[in-house]
Amino acid sequence: MPNVSDLFGDLARSLGFLSRFPISSRFFEGHDGSVSRAVRVFPLAGLVIALPAALLLWLLLEWKADPLLAALIALGAVTLSTGALHEDGLADTADGLGGGRDREHILSVMKDSRTGSYGVIALILSYGLRATALASLAGPSAALPALALLSAAGGSRALMVGHWRALPPARHGGIAVAAGRPEADASTFALASAALICLLLLVSVAGLLPLLFATALAALGVFGLTRHAAQRIGGHTGDTIGASQQVGEIVFLLALALAV
């Protein structure tokens, strides 16, 4: 059984890694910067990161705001919390895999700070599809889209850990290498806890079958990205890790909106 104090420390370091939330420096003193074990609480960190946005979404819908407007405002709030960390990875991955000729060229494009056409289109689709899915879920109740946003935030970060664990680093350096490879037990804990979180949050308002459908398609989407990254660049980068979170979240929300 994990130690509660260790879990809390891992959560603080995870939030420092995944968000712009102010985290006390005491959690990083004497720490080597690795998140190999801390990834086990990435789903919980996702919940904490998305909680302000989910509450905002619920309030706006309760105040009868237009569902699409409310969804876009909520996604904007999440972006402020993360500093567009995962969106940046999605854009760079889309540019690299979309326009790169070979492995070295793909990695070079990903490292370029400029955003190309593939990246811009990926970001438009990311926000557009997620906002539309959340808005469509607002029909039955204001709680459903808010809980869906929380579930997607937790579940997608577990799938991100799965992508990270499944592939070796494509580069010798970089943030992903410095952060360390997720431990096997930590990865299993992340996936299991994310499944429990989604079950507890959504099964009563969305139903078990729609939840299973959305979870399976999200996992399949991240699996597809993982296979493609393995074939094209032979591993993961910090960008593909971020892209896997985005793919998982987008597919989960879309599938849930279609199934409910």
Backbone hydrogen bonds in HBPLUS format (Angstrom, degrees):
<---DONOR---> <-ACCEPTOR-->    atom                        ^
c    i                          cat <-CA-CA->   ^        H-A-AA   ^      H-
h    n   atom  resd res      DA  || num        DHA   H-A  angle D-A-AA Bond
n    s   type  num  typ     dist DA aas  dist angle  dist       angle   num
A0007-LEU N   A0003-ASN O   2.91 MM   4  6.20 156.0  1.97 152.5 159.9     1
A0008-PHE N   A0004-VAL O   2.92 MM   4  6.17 154.9  1.99 149.0 155.5     2
A0009-GLY N   A0005-SER O   3.02 MM   4  6.26 157.0  2.07 145.0 151.1     3
A0010-ASP N   A0006-ASP O   2.86 MM   4  6.10 156.9  1.91 148.8 155.5     4
A0011-LEU N   A0007-LEU O   2.84 MM   4  6.06 149.6  1.93 144.4 153.2     5
A0012-ALA N   A0008-PHE O   2.97 MM   4  6.26 157.6  2.02 148.5 153.7     6
A0013-ARG N   A0009-GLY O   3.01 MM   4  6.28 163.1  2.04 150.0 154.3     7
A0014-SER N   A0010-ASP O   2.78 MM   4  5.92 148.9  1.88 143.8 153.5     8
A0015-LEU N   A0011-LEU O   2.90 MM   4  6.13 157.5  1.95 150.1 155.3     9
A0016-GLY N   A0012-ALA O   2.99 MM   4  6.25 149.2  2.08 142.4 151.3    10
A0017-PHE N   A0013-ARG O   2.94 MM   4  6.15 137.9  2.12 138.6 149.7    11
A0017-PHE N   A0014-SER O   3.11 MM   3  4.98 123.8  2.44  90.7 105.2    12
A0018-LEU N   A0014-SER O   2.81 MM   4  5.97 153.8  1.88 152.4 159.5    13
A0019-SER N   A0015-LEU O   2.93 MM   4  5.35 138.2  2.10 139.8 144.7    14
A0020-ARG N   A0081-SER O   2.74 MM  61  5.62 154.0  1.80 170.2 164.6    15
A0027-PHE N   A0024-SER O   3.30 MM   3  6.18 165.1  2.32 121.4 124.1    16
A0028-PHE N   A0025-SER O   2.97 MM   3  5.39 157.6  2.03 112.6 119.9    17
A0031-HIS N   A0028-PHE O   3.15 MM   3  5.15 161.6  2.19 121.9 119.9    18
A0035-VAL N   A0179-ALA O   2.77 MM 144  5.39 162.0  1.80 144.8 145.9    19
A0039-VAL N   A0035-VAL O   3.06 MM   4  5.91 137.4  2.24 149.2 150.4    20
A0183-GLU N   A0036-SER O   3.07 MM 147  5.49 167.8  2.08 130.5 129.5    21
A0040-ARG N   A0037-ARG O   3.17 MM   3  6.13 171.7  2.18 125.5 128.1    22
A0041-VAL N   A0038-ALA O   3.05 MM   3  5.96 164.2  2.08 127.5 130.2    23
A0042-PHE N   A0039-VAL O   3.03 MM   3  4.98 168.8  2.05 109.3 111.1    24
A0045-ALA N   A0041-VAL O   2.84 MM   4  6.14 156.7  1.89 154.7 162.5    25
A0046-GLY N   A0042-PHE O   2.79 MM   4  6.04 149.0  1.89 149.2 157.7    26
A0047-LEU N   A0043-PRO O   3.08 MM   4  6.46 146.5  2.20 141.8 150.0    27
A0048-VAL N   A0044-LEU O   3.06 MM   4  6.43 159.4  2.10 150.8 155.5    28
A0049-ILE N   A0045-ALA O   2.90 MM   4  6.12 161.1  1.94 152.9 158.2    29
A0050-ALA N   A0046-GLY O   2.97 MM   4  6.10 156.9  2.03 146.7 152.5    30
A0051-LEU N   A0047-LEU O   2.89 MM   4  5.81 127.3  2.17 145.0 157.7    31
A0054-ALA N   A0050-ALA O   2.84 MM   4  6.03 156.5  1.90 159.2 167.3    32
A0055-LEU N   A0051-LEU O   2.96 MM   4  6.14 162.7  1.99 158.2 161.7    33
A0056-LEU N   A0052-PRO O   2.98 MM   4  6.16 154.9  2.04 143.4 150.8    34
A0057-LEU N   A0053-ALA O   2.83 MM   4  6.06 157.7  1.88 148.3 154.4    35
A0058-TRP N   A0054-ALA O   2.97 MM   4  6.19 161.6  2.00 148.3 152.8    36
A0059-LEU N   A0055-LEU O   2.93 MM   4  6.16 162.0  1.97 149.5 154.3    37
A0060-LEU N   A0056-LEU O   2.93 MM   4  6.11 165.9  1.95 154.2 157.9    38
A0061-LEU N   A0057-LEU O   3.02 MM   4  6.21 158.9  2.07 149.4 155.0    39
A0062-GLU N   A0058-TRP O   2.89 MM   4  6.08 150.8  1.97 146.5 155.2    40
A0063-TRP N   A0059-LEU O   2.93 MM   4  6.16 140.2  2.09 144.0 155.0    41
A0065-ALA N   A0060-LEU O   2.89 MM   5  5.37 163.2  1.92 156.2 154.3    42
A0064-LYS N   A0061-LEU O   3.00 MM   3  4.90 154.5  2.07 104.3 107.5    43
A0070-ALA N   A0066-ASP O   2.89 MM   4  6.11 165.2  1.92 162.6 167.4    44
A0071-ALA N   A0067-PRO O   2.90 MM   4  6.06 155.4  1.96 145.2 151.9    45
A0072-LEU N   A0068-LEU O   3.02 MM   4  6.22 158.3  2.07 147.8 153.0    46
A0073-ILE N   A0069-LEU O   3.00 MM   4  6.23 157.9  2.05 150.8 156.9    47
A0074-ALA N   A0070-ALA O   2.98 MM   4  6.18 156.8  2.03 146.7 153.2    48
A0075-LEU N   A0071-ALA O   2.96 MM   4  6.21 158.5  2.01 148.6 154.2    49
A0076-GLY N   A0072-LEU O   2.93 MM   4  6.12 147.4  2.03 141.3 150.7    50
A0077-ALA N   A0073-ILE O   2.97 MM   4  6.30 144.1  2.10 143.1 152.8    51
A0077-ALA N   A0074-ALA O   3.09 MM   3  5.01 119.0  2.48  91.6 106.6    52
A0078-VAL N   A0074-ALA O   3.03 MM   4  6.42 153.1  2.10 148.8 155.6    53
A0079-THR N   A0075-LEU O   2.99 MM   4  6.22 156.7  2.04 145.2 151.5    54
A0080-LEU N   A0076-GLY O   3.05 MM   4  6.34 148.8  2.15 142.9 150.6    55
A0081-SER N   A0077-ALA O   3.11 MM   4  6.40 146.2  2.23 141.1 150.3    56
A0081-SER N   A0078-VAL O   3.00 MM   3  5.01 118.2  2.40  93.9 109.8    57
A0082-THR N   A0078-VAL O   3.00 MM   4  6.35 147.4  2.11 151.6 160.3    58
A0083-GLY N   A0079-THR O   2.78 MM   4  5.58 130.5  2.03 143.3 155.5    59
A0084-ALA N   A0079-THR O   3.20 MM   5  4.96 137.4  2.39 132.3 139.1    60
A0088-ASP N   A0084-ALA O   2.92 MM   4  5.95 153.8  1.99 147.9 153.6    61
A0089-GLY N   A0085-LEU O   3.37 MM   4  6.67 152.2  2.46 136.0 142.7    62
A0090-LEU N   A0086-HIS O   2.91 MM   4  6.23 152.0  1.99 147.4 155.3    63
A0091-ALA N   A0087-GLU O   2.95 MM   4  6.21 163.8  1.98 152.2 155.4    64
A0092-ASP N   A0088-ASP O   3.02 MM   4  6.21 167.9  2.04 151.8 155.0    65
A0093-THR N   A0089-GLY O   2.90 MM   4  5.95 156.9  1.96 145.6 152.6    66
A0094-ALA N   A0090-LEU O   2.88 MM   4  6.03 160.4  1.92 150.6 156.0    67
A0095-ASP N   A0091-ALA O   2.99 MM   4  6.20 159.6  2.03 148.3 153.8    68
A0096-GLY N   A0092-ASP O   2.90 MM   4  6.07 161.7  1.93 147.0 152.4    69
A0097-LEU N   A0093-THR O   2.81 MM   4  5.86 169.1  1.83 157.7 159.4    70
A0098-GLY N   A0094-ALA O   2.82 MM   4  5.37 139.4  1.99 130.3 142.5    71
A0099-GLY N   A0095-ASP O   2.92 MM   4  5.64 155.0  1.98 135.4 141.9    72
A0100-GLY N   A0096-GLY O   2.78 MM   4  5.02 138.9  1.94 136.6 144.1    73
A0106-ILE N   A0102-ASP O   2.80 MM   4  5.96 160.9  1.83 162.4 168.5    74
A0107-LEU N   A0103-ARG O   3.01 MM   4  6.26 166.4  2.03 155.8 158.7    75
A0108-SER N   A0104-GLU O   2.97 MM   4  6.10 149.2  2.07 140.2 149.1    76
A0109-VAL N   A0105-HIS O   2.89 MM   4  6.12 157.3  1.94 150.7 156.1    77
A0110-MET N   A0106-ILE O   2.95 MM   4  6.22 159.9  1.99 151.5 157.1    78
A0111-LYS N   A0107-LEU O   3.10 MM   4  6.25 144.2  2.24 138.5 147.2    79
A0112-ASP N   A0108-SER O   3.21 MM   4  6.42 128.5  2.49 138.1 150.6    80
A0112-ASP N   A0109-VAL O   3.15 MM   3  5.18 139.2  2.33  98.7 110.1    81
A0120-VAL N   A0116-GLY O   3.01 MM   4  6.30 160.5  2.05 155.3 160.7    82
A0121-ILE N   A0117-SER O   2.96 MM   4  6.14 169.0  1.97 156.8 159.6    83
A0122-ALA N   A0118-TYR O   2.93 MM   4  6.09 155.8  1.99 145.3 152.5    84
A0123-LEU N   A0119-GLY O   3.02 MM   4  6.26 154.1  2.09 147.8 153.9    85
A0124-ILE N   A0120-VAL O   2.98 MM   4  6.26 159.5  2.02 152.0 157.7    86
A0125-LEU N   A0121-ILE O   2.94 MM   4  6.14 166.0  1.96 153.0 156.7    87
A0126-SER N   A0122-ALA O   2.86 MM   4  5.99 151.8  1.94 142.2 150.9    88
A0127-TYR N   A0123-LEU O   3.07 MM   4  6.28 174.3  2.08 156.0 154.9    89
A0128-GLY N   A0124-ILE O   2.86 MM   4  5.85 159.8  1.90 149.0 155.7    90
A0129-LEU N   A0125-LEU O   2.79 MM   4  5.60 166.8  1.81 145.3 149.9    91
A0130-ARG N   A0126-SER O   3.13 MM   4  6.09 163.0  2.16 142.6 148.0    92
A0131-ALA N   A0127-TYR O   2.93 MM   4  5.87 161.0  1.97 144.7 150.9    93
A0132-THR N   A0128-GLY O   3.00 MM   4  6.03 160.4  2.04 143.5 149.5    94
A0133-ALA N   A0129-LEU O   2.94 MM   4  6.04 158.7  1.98 146.2 152.3    95
A0134-LEU N   A0130-ARG O   2.96 MM   4  6.16 166.0  1.98 150.9 154.4    96
A0135-ALA N   A0131-ALA O   2.90 MM   4  6.05 157.5  1.95 147.7 154.5    97
A0136-SER N   A0132-THR O   2.94 MM   4  6.13 152.8  2.02 146.3 153.2    98
A0137-LEU N   A0133-ALA O   3.13 MM   4  6.38 137.0  2.32 141.5 152.7    99
A0137-LEU N   A0134-LEU O   3.18 MM   3  5.13 129.3  2.45  93.2 106.6   100
A0138-ALA N   A0135-ALA O   3.12 MM   3  5.25 153.9  2.19 102.2 110.3   101
A0147-LEU N   A0143-ALA O   2.89 MM   4  6.06 162.2  1.93 161.7 166.6   102
A0148-ALA N   A0144-LEU O   2.84 MM   4  5.96 149.4  1.93 149.0 158.7   103
A0149-LEU N   A0145-PRO O   2.91 MM   4  6.06 150.7  2.00 142.5 149.1   104
A0150-LEU N   A0146-ALA O   3.19 MM   4  6.48 155.5  2.25 141.9 147.9   105
A0151-SER N   A0147-LEU O   2.90 MM   4  6.10 163.7  1.93 148.4 153.1   106
A0152-ALA N   A0148-ALA O   2.84 MM   4  5.96 160.8  1.88 148.5 154.0   107
A0153-ALA N   A0149-LEU O   3.01 MM   4  6.12 150.2  2.10 140.4 148.4   108
A0154-GLY N   A0150-LEU O   3.05 MM   4  6.36 157.2  2.11 151.2 156.3   109
A0155-GLY N   A0151-SER O   2.81 MM   4  5.89 172.1  1.82 157.9 160.4   110
A0156-SER N   A0152-ALA O   2.96 MM   4  5.67 158.7  2.01 137.4 143.9   111
A0158-ALA N   A0154-GLY O   3.29 MM   4  6.61 136.5  2.50 140.6 151.9   112
A0158-ALA N   A0155-GLY O   3.16 MM   3  5.18 131.2  2.42  95.4 108.4   113
A0159-LEU N   A0155-GLY O   3.06 MM   4  6.40 158.0  2.11 150.4 156.1   114
A0160-MET N   A0156-SER O   2.92 MM   4  6.09 141.0  2.07 134.6 145.8   115
A0161-VAL N   A0157-ARG O   3.20 MM   4  6.34 146.3  2.32 129.0 136.2   116
A0161-VAL N   A0158-ALA O   3.10 MM   3  5.08 118.6  2.50  93.5 108.0   117
A0162-GLY N   A0158-ALA O   3.03 MM   4  6.42 149.7  2.12 143.5 152.2   118
A0163-HIS N   A0159-LEU O   2.95 MM   4  6.31 154.3  2.01 149.4 155.0   119
A0164-TRP N   A0160-MET O   2.99 MM   4  6.20 161.9  2.02 148.1 153.2   120
A0165-ARG N   A0161-VAL O   2.85 MM   4  6.03 157.9  1.90 151.8 157.4   121
A0166-ALA N   A0162-GLY O   2.98 MM   4  6.01 147.3  2.09 143.4 151.9   122
A0236-HIS N   A0168-PRO O   2.84 MM  68  6.17 150.4  1.93 147.9 157.8   123
A0170-ALA N   A0236-HIS O   2.81 MM  66  5.26 159.7  1.85 155.9 149.4   124
A0178-ALA N   A0174-GLY O   3.09 MM   4  6.34 164.9  2.11 151.9 156.3   125
A0179-ALA N   A0175-ILE O   2.84 MM   4  6.00 146.8  1.95 150.3 159.7   126
A0180-GLY N   A0177-VAL O   3.13 MM   3  5.30 144.9  2.26 101.4 111.5   127
A0187-SER N   A0183-GLU O   2.90 MM   4  6.12 153.7  1.97 153.4 160.4   128
A0188-THR N   A0184-ALA O   3.04 MM   4  6.30 161.1  2.08 151.7 156.4   129
A0189-PHE N   A0185-ASP O   2.95 MM   4  6.12 159.2  2.00 145.2 151.1   130
A0190-ALA N   A0186-ALA O   2.95 MM   4  6.13 154.5  2.02 143.8 150.6   131
A0191-LEU N   A0187-SER O   3.04 MM   4  6.31 163.9  2.07 152.3 155.6   132
A0192-ALA N   A0188-THR O   2.94 MM   4  6.11 164.8  1.96 153.0 157.6   133
A0193-SER N   A0189-PHE O   2.87 MM   4  5.91 163.0  1.90 149.3 154.5   134
A0194-ALA N   A0190-ALA O   2.96 MM   4  6.02 152.5  2.04 143.5 151.2   135
A0195-ALA N   A0191-LEU O   3.08 MM   4  6.27 155.5  2.14 143.6 149.7   136
A0196-LEU N   A0192-ALA O   3.08 MM   4  6.36 156.1  2.14 145.9 152.2   137
A0197-ILE N   A0193-SER O   2.87 MM   4  6.09 156.8  1.92 147.2 153.8   138
A0198-CYS N   A0194-ALA O   2.97 MM   4  6.18 169.6  1.99 154.4 156.1   139
A0199-LEU N   A0195-ALA O   3.02 MM   4  6.14 154.9  2.08 143.0 150.4   140
A0200-LEU N   A0196-LEU O   2.90 MM   4  6.09 166.5  1.92 154.6 157.4   141
A0201-LEU N   A0197-ILE O   2.97 MM   4  6.10 158.4  2.02 152.8 158.8   142
A0202-LEU N   A0198-CYS O   2.95 MM   4  5.76 160.6  1.99 146.5 151.6   143
A0203-VAL N   A0199-LEU O   3.16 MM   4  5.26 155.6  2.22 130.4 137.1   144
A0205-VAL N   A0202-LEU O   3.06 MM   3  5.42 133.8  2.29 108.9 121.4   145
A0206-ALA N   A0202-LEU O   2.74 MM   4  5.49 157.9  1.78 173.0 172.9   146
A0207-GLY N   A0203-VAL O   3.05 MM   4  4.63 137.0  2.24 108.4 120.0   147
A0211-LEU N   A0207-GLY O   3.34 MM   4  6.37 153.1  2.42 138.3 145.9   148
A0212-LEU N   A0208-LEU O   2.87 MM   4  6.13 159.7  1.91 156.6 162.0   149
A0213-PHE N   A0209-LEU O   2.90 MM   4  6.04 159.7  1.94 152.7 158.7   150
A0214-ALA N   A0210-PRO O   2.91 MM   4  6.09 164.0  1.94 148.0 151.8   151
A0215-THR N   A0211-LEU O   2.93 MM   4  6.08 161.3  1.97 149.2 154.8   152
A0216-ALA N   A0212-LEU O   2.91 MM   4  5.99 162.7  1.94 148.0 152.8   153
A0217-LEU N   A0213-PHE O   3.04 MM   4  6.23 162.8  2.08 149.9 154.4   154
A0218-ALA N   A0214-ALA O   2.99 MM   4  6.10 155.7  2.05 144.8 151.7   155
A0219-ALA N   A0215-THR O   2.98 MM   4  6.17 162.3  2.01 149.6 154.3   156
A0220-LEU N   A0216-ALA O   2.93 MM   4  6.12 152.1  2.01 142.9 151.3   157
A0221-GLY N   A0217-LEU O   2.85 MM   4  6.06 150.5  1.94 145.8 153.5   158
A0222-VAL N   A0218-ALA O   3.06 MM   4  6.37 160.7  2.10 151.8 155.6   159
A0223-PHE N   A0219-ALA O   2.89 MM   4  6.04 152.7  1.96 144.6 153.2   160
A0224-GLY N   A0220-LEU O   2.92 MM   4  6.12 151.1  2.00 143.8 151.1   161
A0225-LEU N   A0221-GLY O   3.11 MM   4  6.44 155.5  2.17 144.6 150.5   162
A0226-THR N   A0222-VAL O   2.88 MM   4  6.07 157.5  1.93 148.5 155.1   163
A0227-ARG N   A0223-PHE O   2.92 MM   4  6.17 160.5  1.96 151.6 156.0   164
A0228-HIS N   A0224-GLY O   3.00 MM   4  6.17 159.8  2.04 146.4 152.2   165
A0229-ALA N   A0225-LEU O   2.86 MM   4  6.06 159.8  1.90 151.7 157.0   166
A0230-ALA N   A0226-THR O   2.97 MM   4  6.17 154.4  2.04 144.9 152.1   167
A0231-GLN N   A0227-ARG O   2.99 MM   4  6.25 152.1  2.07 146.9 154.0   168
A0232-ARG N   A0228-HIS O   2.91 MM   4  6.08 155.9  1.97 150.5 157.1   169
A0233-ILE N   A0229-ALA O   2.88 MM   4  5.60 164.0  1.90 145.8 151.3   170
A0234-GLY N   A0230-ALA O   3.12 MM   4  4.19 128.8  2.39 103.2 112.7   171
A0241-ILE N   A0237-THR O   3.04 MM   4  6.27 152.8  2.12 149.7 157.5   172
A0242-GLY N   A0238-GLY O   3.12 MM   4  6.35 159.2  2.16 142.1 146.9   173
A0243-ALA N   A0239-ASP O   2.85 MM   4  6.11 156.3  1.91 148.5 156.1   174
A0244-SER N   A0240-THR O   2.86 MM   4  6.00 146.5  1.97 140.9 148.8   175
A0245-GLN N   A0241-ILE O   3.34 MM   4  6.72 147.4  2.46 142.7 149.9   176
A0246-GLN N   A0242-GLY O   3.22 MM   4  6.59 158.4  2.26 147.3 152.8   177
A0247-VAL N   A0243-ALA O   2.84 MM   4  6.10 164.7  1.87 157.0 160.9   178
A0248-GLY N   A0244-SER O   2.98 MM   4  6.05 164.7  2.01 144.2 148.7   179
A0249-GLU N   A0245-GLN O   2.97 MM   4  6.17 160.6  2.01 149.7 154.9   180
A0250-ILE N   A0246-GLN O   2.87 MM   4  6.00 171.2  1.88 157.4 160.0   181
A0251-VAL N   A0247-VAL O   2.99 MM   4  6.04 173.2  2.00 154.1 156.3   182
A0252-PHE N   A0248-GLY O   3.01 MM   4  5.96 156.8  2.07 140.9 148.2   183
A0253-LEU N   A0249-GLU O   3.07 MM   4  6.20 170.6  2.08 152.4 154.4   184
A0254-LEU N   A0250-ILE O   2.97 MM   4  6.13 165.0  2.00 154.0 158.8   185
A0255-ALA N   A0251-VAL O   2.87 MM   4  5.90 170.1  1.88 152.5 155.7   186
A0256-LEU N   A0252-PHE O   2.97 MM   4  6.06 157.3  2.02 146.6 153.3   187
A0257-ALA N   A0253-LEU O   2.94 MM   4  6.07 158.9  1.99 146.4 152.2   188
A0258-LEU N   A0254-LEU O   2.98 MM   4  6.24 148.1  2.08 147.6 156.5   189
A0259-ALA N   A0255-ALA O   2.95 MM   4  6.08 140.9  2.11 141.7 152.3   190
A0260-VAL N   A0256-LEU O   2.96 MM   4  5.97 153.8  2.03 155.5 159.2   191
